Amino acid sequence: MTHLVQPSLYAQLPNLKRDGYEPRMCVGIASGSAFIARAGVRDSSDLVSIGRAPNVAAKLSDIREAGSYRSYITADVYKMLNEKSQYSKGTDMWQQVTREVGGESMVIYRSTYWWSF
């Protein structure tokens, strides 16, 4: 977002930068089962995911906190990451925190890391 979308957006609409608008996004990832259903009317339907994992992932993606954290994962997801996804040059890219997510206190991991192109 910061390195690709924001510069393009500001180039197209310079008044956004002038007015201090900063586009932001977060990604939440959880693991587990999900039920996928098609919902809507003919020629205008969507796939809807139902279950704890998509619910937690959606709540993680809604986190807005100070700083540049944009990626949030559950402890179960962190445990499944391979070494290249956990460490950069020997340093853990993820910070463990405990947060309330959907009324439940849980250990999650957050990161400010990004891969350059």
N, C-alpha and C positions, 0 to 999 in steps of 0.2 A: 504494500500500500504506500509506504513512505518513499520507496525508491522508484516505483513505476507509475502507479495510478496518480498520486499527488502531483508530480511534475507535469504529467499530461493534462490533468484537470486544470491546474493553474495556467498552463499555456493556452488552453481553450477559453477559460473564464478567469482572467486576471483579477477581477473584482473579488473573487472568493479569497484569494491570498491577501489582498489589500484589507479585506474586512475581517481577517483573522480566522476564517473557516479552515478547520483541519479535519479532513476525512480520516476516520479511524475504523478499525475492524478488529475483531478477536476471533480466535478459533478455539472451540472446545471439543475434546475427544474423550470418549468413554468407551469401554468395551462391555459386551454382553449381548443378550438376545434382543431382537426387535421384530415386531410384526409390521409388515409393509402392506398397506391397503391403498387401492385407487379410490379416490373420493372426488366428487364433483359432478357436474352435468356433462352430457355428451359433448365432445370436442373441446371441452374445457375442464379436464380433470387433472388432478395432481396425485403424486404418490405421497402418502403420509406415513411416517414411521411412529410406531407406538411401542412403548416399553421404557424400562428404567434407563437403559443406556442412552437412547436418543434424548430422553428428558434431561438427564444429567449433562450431556454434551451441550444441549441448548442453553442450560443455565450457566455452564462454564463460559460459553461464548458471549453471554450477556454481562460478564464481569467488566467493569470499567473502573480502573484504579489509576492513581497517579503513576507516572513513570512510563516506560515503553514496553511493558508486558503485553504481549498479544497472543500468546499460545498458552493454553491451559489443558492439562491432561489429568486423569485420575491416577491414583497410585497403581492400580492394576495395569493400566496402559504403560506407565513408566517401567514396571517390572518386565514388560514384554519387549521393550526397546532393545535393539542391538547396540553394541558399543559405539558405533559411528553416529547413532542417533542420540546417545547420552552425553558423549564427551567430544570436545574440540580441543586438540592439542593438550590432552590430559586433564582438562578442566570440565567439570560437569556443567552442561549448558542449562540445566534445570534447577530451580530452587524449590525446595519442599516447604509448603505452608499448610496450615490447617485453617479451613474456612467453612462457613456455613453455606451449604449449597442446597437449596430447596428445603430449608428447615432442618437439614441434617449436617452435623459437624463431620467433615471428612478431610483426609489428607489428600492434597492435590499438588501438582507440580506446575510451575509457571516458568516461562522463558522469554527472554528478549532477543534470543539468538536468531539470526537469519543467514541463509546461504546466499553468497553473491553469485551473479551470473557470469 
